Amino acid sequence: MKSSRRGSAPAAPQIVLSATALAVSLLCMAPASAQQAMAQSGQGQAGNAEQVLDTVQVTGNWLGTGLQNSVKTFAGARTVVGEEQIEQSGASSISDVMRRIPGVQSTDNSGTAGSAISLNIGVRGLTGRYSPRSTVLLDGIPMAVAPYGQPQLSFAPVSLGNIESIDVVRSGGAVRYGPQNVGGIVNFNTKPIPGGAGMTGDASIRENIYTEGGGSNTQYNAFVGTTLENGLGLALLYSGMTGREWRKGSDDDVNDLAVKFAYDITSTSQVYGKVSYYDVRSRTPGGLTVAQYNADPFQNTRPNDYWSGNRTGFDLGYVNTISANQEFEIRTFFNESYRQSTLQQSATAIAHQPRNYTTFGIEPRYTQRVALGPTTHDITVGYRYIRERGDDNAFNQNPRTGVTGPTTTYDNATDAHAVYIDDRIAVGNWRIVPGVRFEHIDTTRQQRGTATQFDSMNNKALPSVNVSYLVNNAWTVFADYSTSFGPVQNTQLNSQTPNNPLQPEVARTFELGTRWTDNRIKAELTAFKIKFDNQIQQVPGLFPATFQNIGATDHDGVETAIDYTFDRASLLGGLNVYANYTYTRAIQKSGATAGLDVPFYSRNTDTIGARYDWRNWTFNVSTTHQSAQYSDLANTVAESPDGSVGRIPGFRTWNLQAMFTVPQWKRTDITIGVNNVFDKRYYTRTTDSNAGRLVGAPRMVYIQARAGF
């Protein structure tokens, strides 16, 4: 048992394959000194590669304990951003961190107008509006209020201040995690329970001041934890925010509280869990017309618009490393969520949409190691059941009289069963992981007070296979294939008829990549291709909203990243430099706009940065860039006067940071920084009734003080 606690360009495929071949060659050449050093010390031999399979626990839960140690051999594109990287990034939100991960684009193009309540993550050209194409987890538990019925994160109960690391598996984990994982798996890990004796903790306060728009806000974070003599571990986490963003009338109030616990029942078994509460109220200024933006990009023409929500959650797990060859784990969770949006539709109508959800899940799984001749098999079998119940409501209110109209209510019920099996096979330096997940989903949507009812039953087998070759202890080459699907969602069921039998969205993902990881160099290059055959899209021009299986898109590209730390004894000792670049091409394959780009993604993104440690000081400089985007299926270039459609220019921003660590004081430091140093003015667009331009964050100056014990 481990002691740690759980907690239109040229054809892209040709470019990708050529780039991959080049990267493999460079990885062979560039780290030659590292290979020589390993050879001299006896490392890098085929026999030593077996060490990555030393415990069942590492392989039993890919997103749990010990996985950080296996990232370099993982058979798929994967990035883990740790606590130190998050702190040094100067990020004030999760979106700021996500923009630095290859293949990931985080935007504010949504009806929420970039409020604190939503999370907008797009992976490899997939839509980022409310992150509907990725399985997003918090400590391995689904974050969406209804993972099957409404996977969109218009309400995302997570705060950066409580996060220790962010694990993004862009492909390679489809068998175990779903349902919607064509955009990979994103797992936010909260701060772990301290494993040592005595009380450990810290508290921090950060003030963010925008030099344009007049906004400022304060962020508070606190953490305290201990492990008692009887083996009971406890931790309290709190993160909060009050104040304004850079737009007028963009006030936010956030409270994120959690209590984690873990207890070692025996030397091989542990029970662990978390109780959490989250609430938020966020005002959303909405989009501006071109004339309004040119007059004052920070103004608010929608003072009545806001989003709010709260969630109470509980999760409990039990893990038993029965022997060196066996592990059993079971997890269960329950959460109750409420979220509502208030958006002004006209001078006489404010639309209110309150929604309530309760979600229960349970997942047992068992891993068995078997040796067959020259092969070693870690076979994992699991079952997951998720029960969703909820209602979504809608009514209008006249802002002049306060009179409200009738309420329309739909009751939603989903019962989803998933059974999966995979086998991690070790043959010499090869790791081969075939697997399959079968989903059975039964959904009903009933309009309250009427005989109107919609039913949907989906059954789907989803095979995948991952292959990696461990060239040596630092170098891994991998390839994988996976299938993903998204079930018909609650609001889409209204379009279900005998002539329009909506089917689940199905996608196939292919990857080929290589990764080098040692004490000084971390480098990766991945080529990917996604074929999304039957996306569910809204049919334009029809009222009420109608959905059909008409959308097909192809996504391909290449992701590269490198991180280099200079030797401490060298002239540049203390310096770390890093860079990543992603090329993505996402093309529509059906309908009148076939051959055009998918909206709201950039073909080119990159991040470049450096960190320098000197005595008690740490200095950071970084820059992030994204190229232009289209805001509609037709790829309209000329902007409409209301700002709702038109090409969105690309932009680059620069950040600076300096941190002073107080000598002999544990985790006590003062940080000052400037984000968007040159005050680059950029914007995106909304996609809902509050359409128009949304100005991006202007220059922000911040200061943070943290005291630890």
Buried (B, 14 or more C-beta within 10 A) or exposed (E): BBEEBBBEEEEBBEBBBEBBBEBBEBBBEBBEEBBEBBEEEEBBEEEBBEEBBEBBBBBBBBBBBBBEEBBBBBBBBBBBBBEEBBBBBBBBBBBBBBBBBBBBBBBBBBBBBBBBBBBBBBBBBBBBBBBBBBBBBBBBBBBBBBBBBBBBBBBBBBBBBBBBBBBBBBBBBBBBBBBBBBBBBBBBBBBBBBBEEEEBBBBBBBBBBBBBBEBBBEBBBBBBBBBEEEEBBBBBBBBBBEBBBBBBBBBBBBBBBBBBBBBBEEEBBBBBBBBBBBBBBBBBBBBBBBEBBEEEBBBBBBEBBBBBBBBBBBBBBBBBBBEEBBBBBBBBBBBBBBBBBBBBEEEEEBBBBBBBBBBBBBBBBBBBBEEEEEBBBBBBBBBBBBBBBBBBBBBBBBBEEEEEEEEBBBBBBBBBBBBBBBBBBBEEBEBBBBBBBBBEBBBBBBBEEEEEEBEBEBEBEBBBBBBBBBBBBBBBBBBBBBBBBBBBBBBBBBBBEEEEEBBBBBBBBBBBBBBBBBEBBBBBBBBBBBBBBBBBBBEEEEEEEBBBBEBBBBBBBBBBBBBBBBEEEEEEEBBBBBBBBBBBBBBBBBBEBEEBBBBBBBBBBBBBBBBBBEEEEBBBBBBBBBBBBBBBBBBBEEBBEBBBBBBBEBBBBBBBBBBBBBEEEEBBBBBBBBBBBEBBBBBBBBBBBBBBBBBBBBBBBBEBBBBBE
